[in-house]
Amino acid sequence: MIRVTPSISLRDEEVVEEFVRAPGPGGQNVNKVSTCVQLRFDAAGSPSLPEEVRERLLALAGARLTSSGEILITARRFRSRERNRQDAVGRLVALIREAALVPRKRVATAPTAASRERRISEKKRRGALKGRRGAPEEED
């Protein structure tokens, strides 16, 4: 059981881990041991997620989301399989926690009188500056 928030927990069966060979450092070990972890989580079909969290999670996943609604996280930062596994699970938990936060509604506010005055005076100053850029006027 993976605890995400006090109200959200993922069953171990929902997270599928696959180990593949990782590119990068590792010496002779890199050619023998599959230390890279590909973690798959079916976000679209998970019974553990409330509907509004699922929608935000699918929007947040971005390029990690497959066409079938799975989130694919690849962890290969470390040389050991266990540390990469912990890294992948931690990144999935962080992503779900971010989706679990309810975004605050924006409260529309009107500009203050001082800010409107500053905007108008800046527009007048810029207009005057640009007006002086033209060719000088000819006198009779």
N, C-alpha and C positions, 0 to 999 in steps of 0.2 A: 504494500500500500504506500503510495507516494502522497504525502501531505502537501498540498499547495497553499491553501488558506484554511482557516477554521471551518469553513463550510464546504470546501471543495477538496476531494481526495480522488486520486486516480488509482484504479486497480492495476496490479502488475501486468495483467493480461492485455491491458489497453496499450501498453508501450512495448514495441517490438525493437529489439536491438540486434544489429547485424555487424559482425566484425570483418573488416577488409584490410588489405595492406595499405599502409599510409605512405605517402611520399615524404621526403624530407629527411631530417637527421635521425640517426638510430644505428649507424654503423652497419655491421653484418646482420644485426637483428632485424633491420628494416626489410630484408629480403626473405626472412623466415617467419616472422610472427605478425599476425594480423592485429595491429593495435588500434587502427582507426575505427571509430564507432559511428555507425549510421543508425540513428534513432528515429523510428517512425511512430507517429501518434495520429490516430484517426480522429481529427478534431470535428469533422462534419458528422460523424456517427457516434460520438462518445456519449454514453448515458450519464456520465459523471458531471458534465458541464451544463449549467443553466443556459437557456436559449440566448439571453442577451450577452452573456460572457462568450458563448460560441461565436456569435456574430462579430463581436469586437476582436476576438482571437483570429478569426479568418481574415479580417481586414488588416490586423497587425502583422500577420505572418509574412506577407509580401512574397518574395522569391522562394521562401522555404515551403510554400504551399504547393502541393501537387494538384493536378487536374481532378484527382479523385477525392480531394478534401483532406489529404493527409499532410501533416507537418513533418518535414524531413530535416533533421539536424545532424550535421556531420561534425564530429569532434576528433581532431588529430593534433591538438596542441602539445600533448605530453607523449612521452615514450612508452608509458605503461598503459595497458588495456584498462585497468581499473580506474586510473585517474581520468582517462578520456571518457569512460562511462559516467563517472561522477560529473564531469564537466558538461556532458550532453544532457543529463537529467537536470542539472542545475539551470542550464539555459532554457530548457523547456518549462521548468517551474517558474522562472523569472518572466517568461513570455506570458504564461497563463495568469500570473499575479498582476501583470500590467494590464491584461485584458479584463481582469476582475474589478479593477478600479472604475468606478462610475465617473465619467467625465462631468465636470461642473458646467452648468448652463451659463452661457455668456449673458450678462445683463447689459442691454444697450444703454448707453449714456449719451447725452447731448454735449457738444463741445461747450466749454465755458466762454463767457463773453471775452475774457482776456485772450484766450487762444484764438478766437475768431479775429480779434483785433490784430494780434501778431501775424496771423496768416495774411490778412488784407494789407498790412503795412509792408510785409515782405514781398507780396506780389507787386505793390506800387514801386518799391525800391528796384526790383528786378526789371520791371517795365521801363523805368526811367533809365537804368543802366543800358538796356538794349536800345532805347531810343537815341542815346548819345553815340551809338556806334555808326550811324549813317554818315553819308557824305555831308560836309558842312554846307549850310544854306548860302546861296549867293545873294549879295546885297546889290541894290540898284544904284 
